Amino acid sequence: MPRTVDLSVPRWVHVAFVFLLIGGAFVAGVAALLDLVVEGLGLVESGYLPSLAAAVLLYLAICAVLFTRTRGGDGGSVWSAIPDSQYTGRHAESGGIARKEQEDAIRELQDERE
């Protein structure tokens, strides 16, 4: 019997890599632009460190906003992006019919409760 080794990488590793790759490019670019603006206006002699700190804070704020927006709604379900009218149409074969039946049952229970 042949032995196999699973070399797949967890999703969080991919996310962390992209976070650092895109974040590093964003922070470096914004910090450089802010430094050019600050020095161009003659506000300070060398403003790269404050510009770098501002760029890091801006990137973290953008990531926090994106994180909260993607975590809201239906518990992160992929179905939250699909309109209810497409459950029995385009997405019927990928579980749309079952999803529609589940949501209808939940609505019925909520209506009975009221």
OpenMM code with the backbone's topology and positions (N, CA, C; nanometers):
from openmm import Vec3, app, unit

residues = "MET PRO ARG THR VAL ASP LEU SER VAL PRO ARG TRP VAL HIS VAL ALA PHE VAL PHE LEU LEU ILE GLY GLY ALA PHE VAL ALA GLY VAL ALA ALA LEU LEU ASP LEU VAL VAL GLU GLY LEU GLY LEU VAL GLU SER GLY TYR LEU PRO SER LEU ALA ALA ALA VAL LEU LEU TYR LEU ALA ILE CYS ALA VAL LEU PHE THR ARG THR ARG GLY GLY ASP GLY GLY SER VAL TRP SER ALA ILE PRO ASP SER GLN TYR THR GLY ARG HIS ALA GLU SER GLY GLY ILE ALA ARG LYS GLU GLN GLU ASP ALA ILE ARG GLU LEU GLN ASP GLU ARG GLU".split()
positions = [
    Vec3(0.0852, -0.1158, 0.0000),
    Vec3(0.0000, 0.0000, 0.0000),
    Vec3(0.0910, 0.1237, 0.0000),
    Vec3(0.0687, 0.2137, -0.0967),
    Vec3(0.1529, 0.3339, -0.1016),
    Vec3(0.1145, 0.4338, 0.0074),
    Vec3(0.2132, 0.5024, 0.0559),
    Vec3(0.1895, 0.6035, 0.1586),
    Vec3(0.1832, 0.7405, 0.0917),
    Vec3(0.0912, 0.8208, 0.1394),
    Vec3(0.0795, 0.9564, 0.0859),
    Vec3(0.1024, 1.0571, 0.1983),
    Vec3(0.1527, 1.1701, 0.1600),
    Vec3(0.1781, 1.2770, 0.2548),
    Vec3(0.0965, 1.3981, 0.2098),
    Vec3(0.0242, 1.4560, 0.3030),
    Vec3(-0.0564, 1.5734, 0.2733),
    Vec3(0.0302, 1.6978, 0.2885),
    Vec3(0.0570, 1.7653, 0.1763),
    Vec3(0.1395, 1.8850, 0.1778),
    Vec3(0.0570, 2.0122, 0.1615),
    Vec3(-0.0720, 2.0021, 0.1799),
    Vec3(-0.1560, 2.1203, 0.1649),
    Vec3(-0.1314, 2.2173, 0.2806),
    Vec3(-0.1499, 2.3437, 0.2499),
    Vec3(-0.1254, 2.4499, 0.3471),
    Vec3(-0.2608, 2.4994, 0.3965),
    Vec3(-0.2758, 2.5203, 0.5267),
    Vec3(-0.4030, 2.5704, 0.5788),
    Vec3(-0.4381, 2.7070, 0.5206),
    Vec3(-0.5667, 2.7383, 0.5196),
    Vec3(-0.6150, 2.8636, 0.4612),
    Vec3(-0.5580, 2.9842, 0.5346),
    Vec3(-0.5420, 2.9759, 0.6655),
    Vec3(-0.4928, 3.0908, 0.7404),
    Vec3(-0.3500, 3.1275, 0.7003),
    Vec3(-0.2722, 3.0299, 0.6541),
    Vec3(-0.1367, 3.0589, 0.6086),
    Vec3(-0.1425, 3.1409, 0.4796),
    Vec3(-0.2349, 3.1032, 0.3892),
    Vec3(-0.2537, 3.1792, 0.2661),
    Vec3(-0.2977, 3.3218, 0.2969),
    Vec3(-0.3922, 3.3354, 0.3885),
    Vec3(-0.4429, 3.4680, 0.4252),
    Vec3(-0.3319, 3.5526, 0.4869),
    Vec3(-0.2536, 3.4940, 0.5757),
    Vec3(-0.1443, 3.5682, 0.6392),
    Vec3(-0.0397, 3.6108, 0.5367),
    Vec3(-0.0098, 3.5231, 0.4415),
    Vec3(0.0876, 3.5567, 0.3376),
    Vec3(0.0386, 3.6729, 0.2527),
    Vec3(-0.0868, 3.6674, 0.2103),
    Vec3(-0.1432, 3.7759, 0.1289),
    Vec3(-0.1521, 3.9042, 0.2110),
    Vec3(-0.1919, 3.8917, 0.3376),
    Vec3(-0.1999, 4.0074, 0.4265),
    Vec3(-0.0645, 4.0781, 0.4349),
    Vec3(0.0427, 4.0019, 0.4532),
    Vec3(0.1758, 4.0606, 0.4642),
    Vec3(0.2270, 4.1120, 0.3302),
    Vec3(0.1993, 4.0396, 0.2226),
    Vec3(0.2481, 4.0798, 0.0912),
    Vec3(0.1805, 4.2088, 0.0448),
    Vec3(0.0492, 4.2098, 0.0462),
    Vec3(-0.0242, 4.3291, 0.0047),
    Vec3(-0.0035, 4.4411, 0.1053),
    Vec3(-0.0050, 4.4075, 0.2325),
    Vec3(0.0143, 4.5084, 0.3362),
    Vec3(0.1502, 4.5748, 0.3282),
    Vec3(0.2526, 4.4966, 0.3025),
    Vec3(0.3867, 4.5541, 0.2908),
    Vec3(0.3968, 4.6506, 0.1734),
    Vec3(0.3403, 4.6125, 0.0609),
    Vec3(0.3426, 4.7008, -0.0558),
    Vec3(0.2610, 4.8276, -0.0298),
    Vec3(0.1437, 4.8115, 0.0321),
    Vec3(0.0580, 4.9269, 0.0621),
    Vec3(0.1257, 5.0219, 0.1592),
    Vec3(0.1779, 4.9671, 0.2672),
    Vec3(0.2411, 5.0502, 0.3709),
    Vec3(0.3630, 5.1225, 0.3145),
    Vec3(0.4466, 5.0517, 0.2385),
    Vec3(0.5668, 5.1156, 0.1831),
    Vec3(0.5292, 5.2262, 0.0851),
    Vec3(0.4319, 5.2005, -0.0002),
    Vec3(0.3916, 5.3010, -0.0978),
    Vec3(0.3279, 5.4236, -0.0343),
    Vec3(0.2360, 5.4018, 0.0596),
    Vec3(0.1692, 5.5145, 0.1260),
    Vec3(0.2689, 5.5932, 0.2102),
    Vec3(0.3586, 5.5248, 0.2781),
    Vec3(0.4584, 5.5941, 0.3599),
    Vec3(0.5503, 5.6790, 0.2716),
    Vec3(0.5898, 5.6265, 0.1572),
    Vec3(0.6759, 5.7036, 0.0673),
    Vec3(0.6032, 5.8268, 0.0136),
    Vec3(0.4762, 5.8089, -0.0246),
    Vec3(0.3990, 5.9231, -0.0747),
    Vec3(0.3768, 6.0283, 0.0334),
    Vec3(0.3435, 5.9845, 0.1530),
    Vec3(0.3258, 6.0791, 0.2629),
    Vec3(0.4565, 6.1529, 0.2942),
    Vec3(0.5663, 6.0815, 0.2889),
    Vec3(0.6963, 6.1440, 0.3135),
    Vec3(0.7252, 6.2507, 0.2087),
    Vec3(0.6967, 6.2215, 0.0828),
    Vec3(0.7177, 6.3202, -0.0233),
    Vec3(0.6310, 6.4437, -0.0018),
    Vec3(0.5069, 6.4226, 0.0371),
    Vec3(0.4163, 6.5352, 0.0595),
    Vec3(0.4628, 6.6192, 0.1785),
    Vec3(0.4974, 6.5530, 0.2878),
    Vec3(0.5389, 6.6245, 0.4090),
    Vec3(0.6679, 6.7021, 0.3841),
    Vec3(0.7641, 6.6392, 0.3183),
    Vec3(0.8899, 6.7088, 0.2892),
    Vec3(0.8700, 6.8165, 0.1838),
    Vec3(0.7799, 6.7913, 0.0892),
    Vec3(0.7529, 6.8907, -0.0141),
    Vec3(0.6890, 7.0164, 0.0426),
    Vec3(0.6065, 6.9996, 0.1441),
    Vec3(0.5452, 7.1155, 0.2092),
    Vec3(0.6404, 7.1834, 0.3065),
    Vec3(0.7534, 7.1204, 0.3340),
    Vec3(0.8524, 7.1779, 0.4243),
    Vec3(0.8136, 7.1695, 0.5699),
    Vec3(0.7287, 7.0743, 0.6053),
    Vec3(0.6843, 7.0629, 0.7445),
    Vec3(0.7927, 7.0039, 0.8340),
    Vec3(0.8605, 6.9031, 0.7851),
    Vec3(0.9690, 6.8414, 0.8625),
    Vec3(1.0828, 6.8054, 0.7673),
    Vec3(1.2005, 6.7837, 0.8266),
    Vec3(1.3185, 6.7489, 0.7467),
    Vec3(1.3081, 6.6046, 0.6953),
    Vec3(1.2855, 6.5119, 0.7868),
    Vec3(1.2724, 6.3711, 0.7502),
    Vec3(1.1450, 6.3165, 0.8135),
    Vec3(1.0438, 6.3004, 0.7339),
    Vec3(0.9147, 6.2580, 0.7871),
    Vec3(0.8791, 6.1155, 0.7546),
    Vec3(0.9804, 6.0305, 0.7258),
    Vec3(0.9470, 5.8950, 0.6850),
    Vec3(0.8915, 5.8114, 0.8002),
    Vec3(0.9482, 5.8224, 0.9191),
    Vec3(0.8985, 5.7411, 1.0311),
    Vec3(0.7558, 5.7777, 1.0709),
    Vec3(0.7213, 5.9060, 1.0839),
    Vec3(0.5801, 5.9359, 1.1095),
    Vec3(0.4883, 5.8930, 0.9945),
    Vec3(0.5377, 5.9059, 0.8720),
    Vec3(0.4590, 5.8619, 0.7566),
    Vec3(0.4406, 5.7104, 0.7583),
    Vec3(0.5444, 5.6397, 0.7989),
    Vec3(0.5356, 5.4940, 0.8090),
    Vec3(0.4343, 5.4540, 0.9155),
    Vec3(0.4368, 5.5214, 1.0285),
    Vec3(0.3410, 5.4915, 1.1358),
    Vec3(0.1981, 5.5206, 1.0898),
    Vec3(0.1782, 5.6318, 1.0199),
    Vec3(0.0451, 5.6657, 0.9694),
    Vec3(-0.0027, 5.5635, 0.8667),
    Vec3(0.0885, 5.5168, 0.7811),
    Vec3(0.0523, 5.4170, 0.6801),
    Vec3(0.0146, 5.2840, 0.7452),
    Vec3(0.0876, 5.2445, 0.8482),
    Vec3(0.0550, 5.1197, 0.9191),
    Vec3(-0.0821, 5.1306, 0.9854),
    Vec3(-0.1096, 5.2425, 1.0504),
    Vec3(-0.2397, 5.2625, 1.1142),
    Vec3(-0.3523, 5.2626, 1.0109),
    Vec3(-0.3292, 5.3264, 0.8963),
    Vec3(-0.4298, 5.3282, 0.7898),
    Vec3(-0.4570, 5.1876, 0.7380),
    Vec3(-0.3513, 5.1095, 0.7167),
    Vec3(-0.3684, 4.9724, 0.6675),
    Vec3(-0.4432, 4.8863, 0.7690),
    Vec3(-0.4112, 4.8993, 0.8959),
    Vec3(-0.4805, 4.8223, 0.9988),
    Vec3(-0.6277, 4.8629, 1.0087),
    Vec3(-0.6564, 4.9916, 0.9917),
    Vec3(-0.7954, 5.0372, 0.9932),
    Vec3(-0.8731, 4.9811, 0.8746),
    Vec3(-0.8118, 4.9815, 0.7574),
    Vec3(-0.8770, 4.9250, 0.6383),
    Vec3(-0.9021, 4.7761, 0.6573),
    Vec3(-0.8039, 4.7046, 0.7117),
    Vec3(-0.8211, 4.5603, 0.7359),
    Vec3(-0.9309, 4.5344, 0.8381),
    Vec3(-0.9398, 4.6162, 0.9408),
    Vec3(-1.0439, 4.5982, 1.0419),
    Vec3(-1.1823, 4.6199, 0.9820),
    Vec3(-1.1959, 4.7216, 0.8974),
    Vec3(-1.3254, 4.7469, 0.8325),
    Vec3(-1.3628, 4.6311, 0.7414),
    Vec3(-1.2676, 4.5841, 0.6618),
    Vec3(-1.2961, 4.4714, 0.5726),
    Vec3(-1.3297, 4.3453, 0.6506),
    Vec3(-1.2608, 4.3230, 0.7612),
    Vec3(-1.2863, 4.2042, 0.8424),
    Vec3(-1.4271, 4.2076, 0.9011),
    Vec3(-1.4682, 4.3236, 0.9531),
    Vec3(-1.6016, 4.3315, 1.0120),
    Vec3(-1.7104, 4.3209, 0.9060),
    Vec3(-1.6853, 4.3717, 0.7867),
    Vec3(-1.7857, 4.3605, 0.6802),
    Vec3(-1.8000, 4.2177, 0.6300),
    Vec3(-1.6905, 4.1435, 0.6229),
    Vec3(-1.6993, 4.0065, 0.5733),
    Vec3(-1.7533, 3.9112, 0.6790),
    Vec3(-1.7447, 3.9465, 0.8060),
    Vec3(-1.7951, 3.8603, 0.9125),
    Vec3(-1.9413, 3.8856, 0.9462),
    Vec3(-1.9995, 3.9899, 0.8951),
    Vec3(-2.1399, 4.0204, 0.9244),
    Vec3(-2.2331, 3.9345, 0.8415),
    Vec3(-2.3615, 3.9414, 0.8732),
    Vec3(-2.4610, 3.8740, 0.7909),
    Vec3(-2.4914, 3.7333, 0.8361),
    Vec3(-2.4797, 3.6410, 0.7436),
    Vec3(-2.5262, 3.5038, 0.7619),
    Vec3(-2.4170, 3.4130, 0.8191),
    Vec3(-2.3384, 3.4628, 0.9100),
    Vec3(-2.2350, 3.3795, 0.9702),
    Vec3(-2.1229, 3.3467, 0.8738),
    Vec3(-2.1038, 3.4300, 0.7725),
    Vec3(-1.9970, 3.4051, 0.6777),
    Vec3(-2.0330, 3.3044, 0.5704),
    Vec3(-2.1595, 3.2746, 0.5523),
    Vec3(-2.2012, 3.1766, 0.4545),
    Vec3(-2.1894, 3.2321, 0.3135),
    Vec3(-2.1532, 3.1460, 0.2212),
    Vec3(-2.1450, 3.1864, 0.0810),
    Vec3(-2.2842, 3.2171, 0.0249),
    Vec3(-2.3870, 3.1636, 0.0872),
    Vec3(-2.5237, 3.1840, 0.0389),
    Vec3(-2.5718, 3.3266, 0.0629),
    Vec3(-2.5086, 3.4000, 0.1506),
    Vec3(-2.5523, 3.5368, 0.1760),
    Vec3(-2.5294, 3.6268, 0.0553),
    Vec3(-2.4413, 3.5875, -0.0350),
    Vec3(-2.4144, 3.6669, -0.1552),
    Vec3(-2.5086, 3.6326, -0.2702),
    Vec3(-2.5872, 3.5271, -0.2547),
    Vec3(-2.6758, 3.4810, -0.3626),
    Vec3(-2.8185, 3.5226, -0.3322),
    Vec3(-2.8855, 3.5888, -0.4273),
    Vec3(-3.0252, 3.6275, -0.4051),
    Vec3(-3.1159, 3.5046, -0.3908),
    Vec3(-3.2201, 3.5174, -0.3076),
    Vec3(-3.3114, 3.4056, -0.2847),
    Vec3(-3.3756, 3.3552, -0.4139),
    Vec3(-3.3974, 3.4446, -0.5089),
    Vec3(-3.4643, 3.4057, -0.6331),
    Vec3(-3.3798, 3.3121, -0.7187),
    Vec3(-3.2501, 3.3043, -0.6935),
    Vec3(-3.1629, 3.2186, -0.7743),
    Vec3(-3.1383, 3.0815, -0.7118),
    Vec3(-3.1979, 3.0558, -0.5952),
    Vec3(-3.1769, 2.9260, -0.5303),
    Vec3(-3.2265, 2.8107, -0.6175),
    Vec3(-3.3417, 2.8257, -0.6777),
    Vec3(-3.3972, 2.7166, -0.7585),
    Vec3(-3.3637, 2.7320, -0.9049),
    Vec3(-3.2901, 2.8315, -0.9410),
    Vec3(-3.2501, 2.8530, -1.0791),
    Vec3(-3.1056, 2.8144, -1.0999),
    Vec3(-3.0227, 2.9156, -1.1075),
    Vec3(-2.8816, 2.8969, -1.1388),
    Vec3(-2.8089, 2.8082, -1.0375),
    Vec3(-2.8470, 2.8161, -0.9102),
    Vec3(-2.7750, 2.7435, -0.8056),
    Vec3(-2.8501, 2.6201, -0.7541),
    Vec3(-2.9433, 2.5701, -0.8328),
    Vec3(-3.0228, 2.4556, -0.7893),
    Vec3(-2.9370, 2.3305, -0.7697),
    Vec3(-2.8447, 2.3079, -0.8597),
    Vec3(-2.7637, 2.1863, -0.8528),
    Vec3(-2.6555, 2.1928, -0.7453),
    Vec3(-2.6212, 2.3121, -0.6999),
    Vec3(-2.5165, 2.3239, -0.5983),
    Vec3(-2.5736, 2.3382, -0.4583),
    Vec3(-2.6984, 2.2976, -0.4393),
    Vec3(-2.7589, 2.2979, -0.3074),
    Vec3(-2.8599, 2.4079, -0.2865),
    Vec3(-2.8952, 2.4777, -0.3914),
    Vec3(-2.9880, 2.5882, -0.3791),
    Vec3(-3.1280, 2.5453, -0.3380),
    Vec3(-3.1724, 2.4309, -0.3878),
    Vec3(-3.3071, 2.3831, -0.3535),
    Vec3(-3.3143, 2.3505, -0.2048),
    Vec3(-3.2128, 2.2823, -0.1540),
    Vec3(-3.2103, 2.2500, -0.0106),
    Vec3(-3.2008, 2.3772, 0.0732),
    Vec3(-3.1236, 2.4725, 0.0279),
    Vec3(-3.1115, 2.5984, 0.1004),
    Vec3(-3.2449, 2.6717, 0.1048),
    Vec3(-3.3170, 2.6727, -0.0086),
    Vec3(-3.4485, 2.7381, -0.0140),
    Vec3(-3.5457, 2.6697, 0.0812),
    Vec3(-3.5453, 2.5363, 0.0832),
    Vec3(-3.6343, 2.4625, 0.1729),
    Vec3(-3.6016, 2.4937, 0.3192),
    Vec3(-3.4729, 2.5025, 0.3522),
    Vec3(-3.4338, 2.5347, 0.4895),
    Vec3(-3.4787, 2.6743, 0.5295),
    Vec3(-3.4578, 2.7709, 0.4413),
    Vec3(-3.4986, 2.9076, 0.4738),
    Vec3(-3.6500, 2.9203, 0.4825),
    Vec3(-3.7231, 2.8479, 0.3960),
    Vec3(-3.8696, 2.8491, 0.4041),
    Vec3(-3.9178, 2.7897, 0.5366),
    Vec3(-3.8532, 2.6810, 0.5809),
    Vec3(-3.8911, 2.6185, 0.7073),
    Vec3(-3.8634, 2.7126, 0.8253),
    Vec3(-3.7519, 2.7827, 0.8193),
    Vec3(-3.7208, 2.8774, 0.9266),
    Vec3(-3.8224, 2.9902, 0.9289),
    Vec3(-3.8611, 3.0405, 0.8100),
    Vec3(-3.9621, 3.1466, 0.8042),
    Vec3(-4.0965, 3.0988, 0.8590),
    Vec3(-4.1332, 2.9750, 0.8272),
    Vec3(-4.2589, 2.9196, 0.8783),
    Vec3(-4.2564, 2.9111, 1.0306),
    Vec3(-4.1454, 2.8666, 1.0862),
    Vec3(-4.1338, 2.8582, 1.2318),
    Vec3(-4.1413, 2.9963, 1.2957),
    Vec3(-4.0789, 3.0940, 1.2333),
    Vec3(-4.0847, 3.2295, 1.2870),
    Vec3(-4.2264, 3.2861, 1.2784),
    Vec3(-4.2957, 3.2561, 1.1686),
    Vec3(-4.4329, 3.3031, 1.1538),
    Vec3(-4.5246, 3.2377, 1.2567),
    Vec3(-4.5050, 3.1076, 1.2840),
    Vec3(-4.5856, 3.0384, 1.3832),
    Vec3(-4.5614, 3.0939, 1.5235),
    Vec3(-4.4370, 3.1322, 1.5492),
    Vec3(-4.3994, 3.1850, 1.6793),
    Vec3(-4.4682, 3.3202, 1.7038),
    Vec3(-4.4864, 3.3984, 1.5998),
    Vec3(-4.5510, 3.5284, 1.6128),
    Vec3(-4.6985, 3.5085, 1.6193),
] * unit.nanometer
topology = app.Topology()
chain = topology.addChain("A")
for resn in residues:
    res = topology.addResidue(resn, chain)
    for name in ("N", "CA", "C"):
        topology.addAtom(name, app.Element.getBySymbol(name[0]), res)
